Amino acid sequence: MDRAQLADFLRTRREALQPEDVGLPRGPRRRTGGLRREEIAALCGMSVDYYSRIEQQRSTTPSEQMLAALARGLRLSLDERDHLFRLGGHAAPQRALRTDHVDAGLMRVIDRLQDTPAMVVNGLGETLLQTPPAIALVGDETSYDGLARSVVYRWWTDPSSRDLYPEADHDLHGRIFTADLRAAYTRDGAASRAGEIVDKLLATSPDFARIWAEHEVGLQHLKIKRIRHPEVGVVEVYCQTLYDLDQSQGLLVFTAVPGSESAEKLRLISVIGSQQLQG
């Protein structure tokens, strides 16, 4: 670990970021450029004291999880993330196997969508980042651990995960999720994380094994999704996706027809979500 270089690298990247880059208001009292330490700490999901100790060269070696959080909060590119890991005393993550770093460009887009349900999902169906309205709409999908991070794994192992959609849509969603997993499996190989998910599902889910054996590929996600919400019922939303092919990630944005019943439901869901956060 190179404490001096790590501290200097974090400071320069923090000072290079502007409030507008991360969806924060500039405010009339801000006299200097860059973000404050407390703002970066909040973006990284860590305490101000912990972040400050790293910048002041007083910290122990950060964990890989902390470095990944710093890379995400500071909107680092992949090369910058790898550099950060090395300064922090760790080997750079293998890019072919690590798909949990959100591209800086996608981060800048989602920062400007904080009043809209939006989320970043990788090729394994793992949700990496959600706006507050997205959490209110579909729940916190970033809270899962292990193989359960993948939506396709949850779909075939946890029946309650299907409650998000009307029962009439279950078969199609299951086939689409399975086709996505096959694409990741073909791209990354049997020894990859996708391969681990496939092996586990084949061993535990006869329903998955049946669909997997059909070799369906290239199934398109529905542009119009019906989502069941416990407070307002079924919401019909349009799902637009911006893909980052290099990272095998997609930015999903959910909208409803203006003036429609679903648009009103989306507004109510956002209000409910804000009240829950404040509570």
N, C-alpha and C positions, 0 to 999 in steps of 0.2 A: 504493500500500500504506500503510495506517495502522497502523504498528507498535504504537503505544500501545493503540489500541482493539482490535486483533487480540489482543494479549497479554491484555488485560483480559477480553475475551470468552471466550477459551479457559480462563482461570483460573476465571471464574465458572461456566462449564459443567462444568469438572472438579470443582469443589468441590460442585456440586449433585448429582453422581452419587454413589450409594452402592454399596458392594461388591455388595450383593444385586441391584442393578439390572443388573449385567453378569455375574452368575453367579460372583462371587468370594466366598470366605469372609471374614467380618469380622475374625476373629482377636482374641485377648484383648488384644493390645498396641496396638490402634488406638484412639487417644484423641480424634482429631478426625474430623469428618465429611468426606465427599468422598473422592475417589480420589487416590492419590499420582501424581506425574509419571511414575514408572517404570511404573505400572499402565496409565496412559493410553497411554504410548509403546508398550507391548506390545500393547494393543488396536488401535492404529493401524498396527502393523507397522513402526515406525521406532525409531531409537536414542533413548535417554533424552537424550543430549546434544543431538540435533537438536530434540527437542520442547522441552527446557529453554531453548534459545537463542531459540525463538519466544516463549515466555512471558516471557523476560527482555529482549525487544526487541533481540536481537543477531543476528537471522537476516536473510538475504537474502530476496527475494520467493519464497514457496513456490510450487511448481508446482501445476497443477490436480490432478495425481494425488495430491500430498501433501494438498491441501485436501480432496479427496474422502475420503482415508483418515482425516483428522481428523474429518470430519463423521460418518463411519461409527463410528469408535471412540468418539466423544462422544455417540452416539445422538441426533443432531440431527434436528429436524423439517425439512421441505423449506424452510420460511421461514428457519429458522436456518441451514441449509446455504447458501442464497442469500446471506444476510448475511455469512457467513464468507468466501465467495468474493469478495465486494466488498471486505471489509476486507483480504483478502489480495492485492488488486490485480488481480483477474480479473473478467470479466463473469460473472454468475450463469448456470449451465447452463440451456439451454432445456428446460423440463420435458417438452415434447412429444417431444423427441428423445433425452433422457437418461433411461434407465431403470435406471441402475446404483446409485441411492441407495436403500438399504434403509430402509424406514419404521421410525421409532423403536419403534412398537408391535411390529412383527415382530422387531426386534432384542431387545426385552425377552423375548419368548416364546422365541426360539431360545437366549438366554442360559441359560434354565432347562431346556434339553434337551441339555446337553452330554454326557450319557451315552446319548443316543439318536441313531440316524441321522436327521438332519434337514438340509434345505437350502432356501435361498431362490432362486427362479428367476423371471426376468422373462418378459414376453410373447414375447420372441424366443428363448426357450429358453436363455438365458445364465444360468449359475449364478453367483450373487453372493456366496454365503456358505454354508459347510458346517460342521457339527460334526465333530469328529475321527472319531466312528464312521461318519459318512457318507462321509468320505474313505476310510476303511478298506473300506467296502462297495463304492463305485463309482469310487474314484479321485479325485484332485484335479481337479475340473472348473472351478476358478477360475484355473487356470494358463495357459489358452489366450489367444492374442492375435488381434486382427483379427476377421474373419468367423468364424474357427474357434471363437470363444467360443460360438457358437450350436450347440446340439445338432443342429438340423436340417441345418445346413451340414455339420457333421462326418459326419452320417449318410450324406449323399449324395456326399461327396467322399473320405471316409477309411473304407474297408471295415473296418479294425480297430476302429472305434468301435462296430460292431455286436456285437463279441465279448461285450459286457456282457449280452446277452440270448440265450436259446436260438434257434437258427435258425428254429424253427417259429413264433416270435413276430415275426420280422423284418418281414414284410409289414404287419402291423397297426401296429407301432410307427412304421414309415415313413409310413404314411398319417396317423396321429395327429399326428406332428410336422409334417407338411406342412399339415394342417388348421389347426394352431396358427399356423403362419407366415402362412397366408392370412388368419386373423383379424387378426393384427398388420398385415398389408399393407393390409387394408380399413380398419382403424382409423387408421393413420398415413399412408397414401398412398404413391404410387409414388416420391416423392422422399425417402422415409424410409430408415432403416437396413434395415427389413424389405424395402423395394423393392430396395435394393442386394443383399441376400442372394438375393432372387428372381431378379434379372437375372443374377447370377453363376451360380446353379445352372442356370438355363435354358440358359446358354451352355456349361456344362461337363458336365451330367448328363442324358443321355437318359431315365434311369429317373425322375428327379425331374420332368422335363418331362411324361412320360406321366401320372404321378399328379397333377401340378398341373392338367393339362388336364381332369381329371375333376371338378374344382370341388367336392370333398367339403368340407363345413363341419360344425362342431359335433360332431366325433367326440369321444367321451368317453374320457379316460384310464382305463386299467385300474385298478380298485381293488386287485386282487391282481396283483402283478408277480412274474415269475420272473427272478432276477438271477444271472448266472454269476460266481462268485468263483474266482480261480485257486487258492486254498488249500483251500476247503471244498466247491467245486462249486456246484450250483444251490440258491439260497435263495428260498423263497416268502415274500413280505412283503406286508403290507397298506400301501397308500399313502393316507394321509389328507392333504387339502390345505386350508389356510386361505388364502383369497384376499383381497388388498388391491386392490379394483377401481380405486381412484384411481391407484395406481401400476402397475397391471397386473402385479402380482407375486403369487407363491404360495409359501407355506411348506409344503414337503412333509415329512411325518413317516412313517418306515418302522417298522413293528412286525411281530411274528410272534405266532402263537397261543402263549400260555404253555404250557410243557411239551412243545411240538412239536419235531421235529427241526430245523426252521428257526430256532426260538428259540435252541436250543443253538448252531447255526451262527452266528447273529448275535452271541452272546456270545463265541464263539471269534474271530470277525472283529475285534471290538473289542479283544480281548487282543492279537491279532496287530498291529493298528494301533498300539496303545500301545507295544508292544515296538519297532516300526519307528521311531516318533518318538523313543524314548529312545536307540535305536542311532544 
